[in-house]
């Protein structure tokens, strides 16, 4: 599931919970909640991708160092 779809599903589920409790919020609030959730997902993904990029950089340096040792 893409971030936007996942964020929409979470906001929709929150709307269901609010409505089941007998309350309601303006539609714009749910749209804003979706954007907030999507931004949080994007931030988490960027953090993970940054860590992976750092690990790959370290691995490439290690491989290069080992290759130079064997030459």
PyMOL commands that set and color helices and strands:
alter all, ss='L'
color gray80, all
select helices_A, chain A and resi 3-20+27-70
alter helices_A, ss='H'
color red, helices_A
deselect
rebuild
show_as cartoon
